């Protein structure tokens, strides 16, 4: 194991891993808040009310045909 650190600079490796974790966590966060498909906060009362209200709304009307 110690030979690996002779090839890879430990400071750069730690910074790279930190940036990778920050990128992945930011991506996951943005995906979850981007839409209802990935909404995992259905336990929150406001979110549950909004989802119920949205389910009761009628679908959009069809586009007129030419």
Buried (B, 14 or more C-beta within 10 A) or exposed (E): EEEEEEEEEEEEEEEEEEEEEEEEEEEEEEEEEEEEEEBEEEEEEEBEEEEEEEEEEEEEEEEEEE
